[in-house]
Structures are given as C-alpha cells and as structure tokens.
Amino acid sequence: MRARAWHVAAIETTSLLRAEGTGGHVGTMSLSAYRSLPERQLIHRRLVDEVRHMASIAASLGQAYYLWELMPSALEPPHAPDEAIHLLSAANDDTPIPVRLCFDLGHCCAWALTRPGVPEAWLEETLPHVQVIHLQQTDGHADRHWPFSERHHARGIVDPAGIVNIARDSPLERVDLVLELGHDVSTPPADLVDDYKESVAAWAPFIL
C-alpha cells in the first residue's frame, strides 16, 4: 500500500535526522463511508491497527513517540476531542512507544460540528495526549493558517498567552510549539519573512 510505504519512509527519514517522533495526518474516508456508522467504525479500527504498526516501526528505529494529528475534516479522523481521545486510547493499547496527539489550533472547525470548537477548550480536553501544538491564527470558522500579524489580530481568536498557560499544565515533560503558517504561492518573500517575524514576536514573550 503506497500510503503505508510513505509513512514508513517518513519514519526512516526522521530517524536518520535523529528526530524524536514522526506522524501527522494518518488517513481519510469517503463521504459515503463516513455516513455509514459500521463502515466508519471499521475504518477507525483499521486506522488504529495501522498507527500501532507505525509506532512499532518508529520504536524499532529509536523514536520516542508516534504522532497522530487532529484534523479539520470529519472525513480525516480524529476530528474532535472525544474522537481523538477514543482513538488514541485504542492505539496506545500494547504499543512499544506512546501514540500522542498533534493538536492544530485551527482544526476546531469541522463541518460535521454543530458549531465551531474553541481552541483553548479542545486543547484543555486533550492536553494529556498532546505532544505537539501547531500554531496558526484563525477566526474559528475555517482552517486559516494565518500568521500572528497585526492585520489578522482583529479577526483572530487564538490568544498566545492562553495557549501557553494551558500547555504549561501538561503532564508530559515537554510540549513542542510549532508555527504552521500558510501562504499563497504569490506571496512576496519579504512579506512571508515579515509574517514569521511578527508571529515569533507574538509568542516569544510568553515562552522565553
């Protein structure tokens, strides 16, 4: 299976780079499969088996954990805190290294939700499982990947101070904060650099 081979290659590559862990978006399903509870549950079980398999490979190559990312679409499990906790609990049953959550602050907007989630509330609920937090600014209605710049401040709902305060309560030894900003291919390089500089400046006072 090409998807499995890609993930194995990613684990091997990050191991060569001496990274502690590998992971991210694990899998997806069709809309018809999602609408059928038996099919959805079957896909969930298969994904859990695949994640366990990847965790075993990662462990054999000296990695400390495997990451499973909470996604913004209901077709890409997990997509909400309860689903994430359920799938991670299943994936961590008899694995050589822990399977942990990669939590993206802009992924609280799945169309299957009755209303957009609140990043701080979702992070608090899943915190014991969160190893990595993807930092992006969003208005809560879509997966924006905006920078933490002045022009997005008025519409943005992510408060760096609040996120860092929650992360400090993690039971894990460390939670990694990673900027994940999105830019159109036509963005001038100088603007891109400025966006990263502003974003770093927005987070630095609460981390350093």
Contacts in CASP RR format, 6 or more apart in sequence:
PFRMAT RR
TARGET T0000
AUTHOR 0000-0000-0000
METHOD contacts of the structure
MODEL  1
MRARAWHVAAIETTSLLRAEGTGGHVGTMSLSAYRSLPERQLIHRRLVDE
VRHMASIAASLGQAYYLWELMPSALEPPHAPDEAIHLLSAANDDTPIPVR
LCFDLGHCCAWALTRPGVPEAWLEETLPHVQVIHLQQTDGHADRHWPFSE
RHHARGIVDPAGIVNIARDSPLERVDLVLELGHDVSTPPADLVDDYKESV
AAWAPFIL
3 27 0 8 1.000
4 50 0 8 1.000
4 53 0 8 1.000
7 22 0 8 1.000
7 23 0 8 1.000
7 26 0 8 1.000
7 50 0 8 1.000
7 54 0 8 1.000
8 54 0 8 1.000
8 57 0 8 1.000
10 22 0 8 1.000
10 23 0 8 1.000
11 22 0 8 1.000
11 23 0 8 1.000
11 54 0 8 1.000
11 57 0 8 1.000
11 58 0 8 1.000
11 61 0 8 1.000
11 63 0 8 1.000
12 61 0 8 1.000
14 21 0 8 1.000
14 22 0 8 1.000
14 63 0 8 1.000
15 22 0 8 1.000
15 58 0 8 1.000
15 61 0 8 1.000
15 62 0 8 1.000
15 63 0 8 1.000
19 63 0 8 1.000
20 63 0 8 1.000
20 64 0 8 1.000
20 65 0 8 1.000
21 58 0 8 1.000
21 63 0 8 1.000
21 64 0 8 1.000
21 65 0 8 1.000
21 66 0 8 1.000
21 67 0 8 1.000
22 54 0 8 1.000
22 58 0 8 1.000
22 63 0 8 1.000
22 66 0 8 1.000
22 67 0 8 1.000
23 54 0 8 1.000
23 66 0 8 1.000
23 67 0 8 1.000
23 68 0 8 1.000
23 69 0 8 1.000
23 102 0 8 1.000
24 67 0 8 1.000
24 68 0 8 1.000
24 69 0 8 1.000
24 102 0 8 1.000
25 69 0 8 1.000
25 71 0 8 1.000
25 76 0 8 1.000
26 47 0 8 1.000
26 50 0 8 1.000
26 51 0 8 1.000
26 68 0 8 1.000
26 69 0 8 1.000
26 77 0 8 1.000
27 47 0 8 1.000
27 76 0 8 1.000
27 77 0 8 1.000
28 73 0 8 1.000
28 75 0 8 1.000
28 76 0 8 1.000
29 39 0 8 1.000
29 40 0 8 1.000
29 43 0 8 1.000
29 75 0 8 1.000
29 77 0 8 1.000
30 75 0 8 1.000
31 75 0 8 1.000
32 39 0 8 1.000
33 39 0 8 1.000
33 40 0 8 1.000
33 43 0 8 1.000
34 40 0 8 1.000
34 74 0 8 1.000
34 75 0 8 1.000
43 77 0 8 1.000
44 77 0 8 1.000
44 87 0 8 1.000
47 77 0 8 1.000
47 87 0 8 1.000
48 87 0 8 1.000
48 90 0 8 1.000
48 91 0 8 1.000
51 66 0 8 1.000
51 68 0 8 1.000
51 91 0 8 1.000
51 99 0 8 1.000
52 91 0 8 1.000
52 93 0 8 1.000
52 94 0 8 1.000
52 95 0 8 1.000
52 99 0 8 1.000
54 66 0 8 1.000
55 65 0 8 1.000
55 66 0 8 1.000
55 91 0 8 1.000
55 95 0 8 1.000
55 96 0 8 1.000
55 97 0 8 1.000
55 98 0 8 1.000
55 99 0 8 1.000
56 95 0 8 1.000
56 96 0 8 1.000
58 65 0 8 1.000
58 66 0 8 1.000
58 97 0 8 1.000
59 95 0 8 1.000
59 96 0 8 1.000
59 97 0 8 1.000
60 96 0 8 1.000
63 97 0 8 1.000
64 97 0 8 1.000
65 97 0 8 1.000
65 98 0 8 1.000
65 99 0 8 1.000
65 100 0 8 1.000
65 131 0 8 1.000
66 95 0 8 1.000
66 97 0 8 1.000
66 98 0 8 1.000
66 99 0 8 1.000
66 100 0 8 1.000
67 99 0 8 1.000
67 100 0 8 1.000
67 101 0 8 1.000
67 102 0 8 1.000
67 131 0 8 1.000
67 132 0 8 1.000
68 78 0 8 1.000
68 84 0 8 1.000
68 87 0 8 1.000
68 88 0 8 1.000
68 91 0 8 1.000
68 99 0 8 1.000
68 100 0 8 1.000
68 101 0 8 1.000
68 102 0 8 1.000
69 101 0 8 1.000
69 102 0 8 1.000
69 103 0 8 1.000
69 104 0 8 1.000
69 107 0 8 1.000
69 134 0 8 1.000
70 78 0 8 1.000
70 79 0 8 1.000
70 80 0 8 1.000
70 81 0 8 1.000
70 84 0 8 1.000
70 101 0 8 1.000
70 102 0 8 1.000
70 103 0 8 1.000
70 104 0 8 1.000
70 107 0 8 1.000
70 122 0 8 1.000
70 126 0 8 1.000
71 77 0 8 1.000
71 78 0 8 1.000
71 79 0 8 1.000
71 104 0 8 1.000
71 107 0 8 1.000
71 110 0 8 1.000
72 79 0 8 1.000
72 104 0 8 1.000
72 106 0 8 1.000
72 107 0 8 1.000
72 108 0 8 1.000
72 109 0 8 1.000
72 110 0 8 1.000
72 142 0 8 1.000
72 143 0 8 1.000
73 79 0 8 1.000
73 110 0 8 1.000
73 111 0 8 1.000
74 110 0 8 1.000
74 111 0 8 1.000
74 112 0 8 1.000
77 83 0 8 1.000
77 87 0 8 1.000
78 84 0 8 1.000
78 86 0 8 1.000
78 87 0 8 1.000
78 88 0 8 1.000
79 107 0 8 1.000
79 110 0 8 1.000
79 112 0 8 1.000
80 110 0 8 1.000
80 113 0 8 1.000
80 122 0 8 1.000
81 122 0 8 1.000
81 125 0 8 1.000
81 126 0 8 1.000
84 101 0 8 1.000
84 126 0 8 1.000
84 129 0 8 1.000
85 125 0 8 1.000
85 126 0 8 1.000
85 129 0 8 1.000
88 99 0 8 1.000
88 100 0 8 1.000
88 101 0 8 1.000
88 129 0 8 1.000
91 99 0 8 1.000
92 98 0 8 1.000
92 99 0 8 1.000
100 129 0 8 1.000
100 130 0 8 1.000
100 131 0 8 1.000
100 132 0 8 1.000
100 172 0 8 1.000
101 126 0 8 1.000
101 129 0 8 1.000
101 130 0 8 1.000
101 131 0 8 1.000
101 132 0 8 1.000
102 130 0 8 1.000
102 131 0 8 1.000
102 132 0 8 1.000
102 133 0 8 1.000
102 134 0 8 1.000
103 122 0 8 1.000
103 123 0 8 1.000
103 126 0 8 1.000
103 130 0 8 1.000
103 132 0 8 1.000
103 133 0 8 1.000
103 134 0 8 1.000
104 133 0 8 1.000
104 134 0 8 1.000
104 136 0 8 1.000
104 143 0 8 1.000
104 180 0 8 1.000
105 119 0 8 1.000
105 123 0 8 1.000
105 133 0 8 1.000
105 134 0 8 1.000
105 135 0 8 1.000
105 136 0 8 1.000
105 137 0 8 1.000
105 138 0 8 1.000
105 158 0 8 1.000
105 163 0 8 1.000
106 119 0 8 1.000
106 134 0 8 1.000
106 136 0 8 1.000
106 138 0 8 1.000
106 140 0 8 1.000
106 143 0 8 1.000
106 144 0 8 1.000
106 145 0 8 1.000
106 158 0 8 1.000
107 143 0 8 1.000
108 116 0 8 1.000
108 117 0 8 1.000
108 118 0 8 1.000
108 119 0 8 1.000
108 122 0 8 1.000
108 138 0 8 1.000
108 140 0 8 1.000
109 116 0 8 1.000
109 117 0 8 1.000
109 138 0 8 1.000
109 140 0 8 1.000
109 141 0 8 1.000
109 142 0 8 1.000
109 143 0 8 1.000
116 140 0 8 1.000
116 141 0 8 1.000
117 140 0 8 1.000
118 157 0 8 1.000
119 138 0 8 1.000
119 140 0 8 1.000
119 157 0 8 1.000
119 158 0 8 1.000
119 163 0 8 1.000
120 159 0 8 1.000
120 162 0 8 1.000
120 163 0 8 1.000
120 166 0 8 1.000
123 130 0 8 1.000
123 133 0 8 1.000
123 163 0 8 1.000
123 166 0 8 1.000
123 167 0 8 1.000
124 166 0 8 1.000
127 166 0 8 1.000
127 167 0 8 1.000
127 169 0 8 1.000
127 170 0 8 1.000
127 171 0 8 1.000
128 170 0 8 1.000
128 171 0 8 1.000
128 172 0 8 1.000
130 167 0 8 1.000
130 170 0 8 1.000
130 172 0 8 1.000
130 175 0 8 1.000
131 172 0 8 1.000
131 175 0 8 1.000
131 176 0 8 1.000
132 175 0 8 1.000
132 176 0 8 1.000
132 177 0 8 1.000
132 178 0 8 1.000
133 163 0 8 1.000
133 167 0 8 1.000
133 175 0 8 1.000
133 176 0 8 1.000
133 177 0 8 1.000
133 178 0 8 1.000
134 178 0 8 1.000
134 179 0 8 1.000
134 180 0 8 1.000
135 148 0 8 1.000
135 158 0 8 1.000
135 160 0 8 1.000
135 163 0 8 1.000
135 177 0 8 1.000
135 178 0 8 1.000
135 179 0 8 1.000
135 180 0 8 1.000
135 199 0 8 1.000
135 203 0 8 1.000
136 143 0 8 1.000
136 144 0 8 1.000
136 145 0 8 1.000
136 146 0 8 1.000
136 158 0 8 1.000
136 179 0 8 1.000
136 180 0 8 1.000
136 181 0 8 1.000
136 182 0 8 1.000
137 144 0 8 1.000
137 146 0 8 1.000
137 147 0 8 1.000
137 148 0 8 1.000
137 149 0 8 1.000
137 152 0 8 1.000
137 156 0 8 1.000
137 158 0 8 1.000
138 144 0 8 1.000
138 145 0 8 1.000
138 146 0 8 1.000
138 156 0 8 1.000
138 157 0 8 1.000
138 158 0 8 1.000
139 155 0 8 1.000
139 156 0 8 1.000
139 157 0 8 1.000
140 156 0 8 1.000
140 157 0 8 1.000
145 180 0 8 1.000
145 181 0 8 1.000
145 182 0 8 1.000
146 152 0 8 1.000
146 156 0 8 1.000
146 181 0 8 1.000
146 182 0 8 1.000
147 181 0 8 1.000
147 182 0 8 1.000
147 195 0 8 1.000
147 196 0 8 1.000
147 198 0 8 1.000
147 199 0 8 1.000
148 158 0 8 1.000
148 160 0 8 1.000
148 198 0 8 1.000
148 199 0 8 1.000
148 202 0 8 1.000
148 203 0 8 1.000
149 194 0 8 1.000
149 195 0 8 1.000
149 198 0 8 1.000
149 199 0 8 1.000
149 202 0 8 1.000
150 198 0 8 1.000
160 202 0 8 1.000
160 203 0 8 1.000
160 206 0 8 1.000
161 206 0 8 1.000
162 206 0 8 1.000
163 177 0 8 1.000
164 177 0 8 1.000
164 203 0 8 1.000
164 206 0 8 1.000
164 207 0 8 1.000
165 206 0 8 1.000
167 175 0 8 1.000
167 177 0 8 1.000
177 203 0 8 1.000
177 207 0 8 1.000
179 196 0 8 1.000
179 199 0 8 1.000
179 200 0 8 1.000
179 203 0 8 1.000
181 195 0 8 1.000
181 196 0 8 1.000
181 199 0 8 1.000
183 191 0 8 1.000
183 192 0 8 1.000
183 195 0 8 1.000
END
